[in-house]
């Protein structure tokens, strides 16, 4: 696939239309009419037509149609990560790369700490000046 063709599939509209075509091809390969597929998937015929022709429809309806057409494995692949872990402990042991903190946030937190300290000190000074002194 050349770069222009690969870039073309990065366009959401082209991708959605390709999904619609894939649904139609699978339906025909299974020998189903649009009405039969719509009934089995529990969606309206007009919704199925919009999905096949224009790629229009909700994710929920797409999932219903994909299950009937045995394409749900393809959808599941979208939501599985590249890495697999043996347990939750293994997940917790992995460290996530974090972006470096911006200096502005650190400086603001230091200033906020200084202001809090100064306010506490001023409050203590006020309290001590309000209390009667013993002579």
Protein Blocks (a to p, Z undefined) as FASTA:
>chain_A
ZZklmmmmmpmklmmmmmmmmmmmmmmmnopafklmmmmnopafklmmmmmmnopacfkl
mmmmmmmnopmmmmmmmmpcfbdcfblklmmmpccddddddfklmmmmmmmmmmmmmmmm
mmmmmmmmmpccdZZ
